Amino acid sequence: MEDGLLTTVETPPATAPSRTVTPSVEPVGADRGGHTMAVVKAYVALTKPRIIELLLVTTIPVMFLALRHVPALWPVIAVTIGGYLSAGSANALNCYVDRDIDAEMRRTRRRPVPAASVTPRDALVFGLVLGVVSTLWLGFAVNWLSSGLALAANAFYVLVYTMLLKRRTPQNIVWGGAAGCFPALIGWTAATDRLAWAPVVLFMVVFLWTPPHFWALAIRYREDYAAANVPMLPVVAPARTVTKQIVWYSYATVACSLLLWPIGHTGLVYPIAAAVLGVVFLVEAHRLDLRARSGKDGAALLPMRLFHFSNMYLALLFVAAAVSPLVH
């Protein structure tokens, strides 16, 4: 019995001829190559690429909206590289600070630091280096206004959300989520080198969208957050209270999204798309609330339906904002 598996060993017949078995040895180069790839994957995982994908979706389309035409390729590439490095820095530093929480949660215990793929010190150094490189890259390759906004987002996420709010208040994601709103401003300033009201509206859309998006996820992993002593709203409040808050924030998100039409002069494609997407978003929020009213709780609420649609909602909304002025 080994590792829970019943194994049997067959004894060869006495008459079997003796053979010399030569063990196979992997080439040293192959072993080193495999180790190098594992290290690279661990450091890439520190940057949380799947989260960064959504951040870039709220950056690049804003450049189209700001210019009202297709932007040149190099500025898009420069912003994409700088945005990834900046967000990757914030995420790596988050992994360093939250390494004790990540080790307690099933959803995060396989991250590189709790899994011992990367040491805490190396994660810290990696995050700081990425922060410096991203700031300089955006400053020289794009402009210093975009660079400063990216640095502010990085600092806000690490210092305000991760270190100050996350472990202290159920409103952590409401205010801390502002860090994820900066890409809308960065995309606009990267294209125009100035701020305007249209990106501020999009900033507020992401700000209001974040609580229902994240609370849906926190409902699903409530036991994880409770085990790690993180006071997410679903941990400290009844399901009915959480779903009511989700509904109200969803209405505020949809209402704010429609403000971009008159303020950003988008043309008709955007408000039509925003209205249709908004209706579906509100239907999903109300369905979640109805399940809570019926007495369901936890995974039985099917919160991931809203979580996954909220990702699609935000991505399609920003794509509509990019396409609408081109069509108009």
Salt bridges, closest charged atoms under 4 A:
ASP98 OD2 - LYS166 NZ 2.68
ASP98 OD1 - ARG167 NH2 3.21
ASP100 OD2 - ARG167 NH1 2.85
ASP102 OD1 - ARG111 NH1 3.33
ASP122 OD1 - ARG121 NH1 3.74
GLU223 OE2 - ARG222 NH2 3.99
ASP224 OD1 - ARG106 NE 3.31
GLU284 OE2 - ARG287 NH1 3.46
GLU284 OE2 - ARG305 NH2 3.02
ASP289 OD1 - ARG240 NH1 2.49
ASP289 OD2 - ARG293 NE 3.34
ASP297 OD1 - ARG222 NH1 3.13
